[in-house]
Amino acid sequence: MKPRISVITLGVDDLARAVGFYRDGLGLPTEGIVGEEFEYGAVAFFDLGAGLKLALWPRASLAHDAGVTLAAPSTTELSLGHNVMSKTEVDEVMAQAEAAGAVILKPAKDTFWGGYAGYFQDPDGHLWEVVWNPQLLPE
C-alpha cells in the first residue's frame, strides 16, 4: 500500500449541525451537503489542502455502507491533529472552536516534548488536538 490517504470520514449524528460547525464555525471550505437524493447518500466534503478532504457522513449511512452494526461512538478511538505555526495560533483556533460550539477538554498549554497543545471535541464528540510542534511545522 502506498501512503496516499485522501479522505478522512467522520460519522456524525446530525449532518446539518456538523456542516454548520465545520463550515460556519471553523471556516472550512465546502459546497455543502450533496447526495441527498440518494438513500444513505447525503454527505459533505471539506477541502483541507494538499489534496486531503474531510467528509462528514451520517453514522447510520457509514455503518450501512460498510456493512457493520451501528454502535455507540467512542471519543478515544482516534484524534485529528491540526498543526499550526505558533502558540498564539493554537490559542486562536481553540477560541474559534469554542465559539463554534466545541467543548474544550484540555486548554492549550506547554507540552513535555517542547510543543504547545490543547484538545477540543466537536458537536459529535470527535477529538481534535490543536498543536504547535516546532519539529513538524506546516508549510
ZIKANOR-V631499 format. One record per backbone hydrogen bond with DSSP energy under -1.0 kcal/mol. NH is the residue of the N-H (numbers start at 1). CO is the residue of the C=O. If there is no record, write none. Layout:
BEGIN
NH/CO, NH/CO
END
This chain:
BEGIN
4/2, 8/53, 10/55, 12/57, 18/14, 19/15, 20/16, 21/17, 22/18, 23/19, 24/20, 25/20, 26/21, 28/22, 34/43, 38/35, 41/38, 43/34, 44/56, 46/54, 47/29, 48/52, 52/49, 53/6, 54/46, 55/8, 56/44, 57/10, 59/12, 62/58, 63/59, 64/60, 65/61, 66/62, 67/63, 68/63, 77/74, 80/127, 82/129, 84/131, 90/86, 91/87, 92/88, 93/89, 94/90, 95/91, 96/92, 97/93, 98/94, 99/95, 100/96, 101/98, 102/97, 103/121, 105/119, 106/119, 109/117, 111/115, 114/111, 116/132, 117/109, 118/130, 119/106, 120/128, 121/103, 122/126, 125/122, 128/120, 129/80, 130/118, 131/82, 132/116, 136/133
END
